[in-house]
Amino acid sequence: TLDVEENYLMKKLFSGGLGVVSIENQARI
């Protein structure tokens, strides 16, 4: 269903965003 696809995309974007933030934080330190 669309809900499953949307949840998958949201999780993908969310995890990707957290990954970028963590990388930036590590770079600052």
Buried (B, 14 or more C-beta within 10 A) or exposed (E): EEEEEEEEEEEEEEEEEEEEEEEEEEEEE
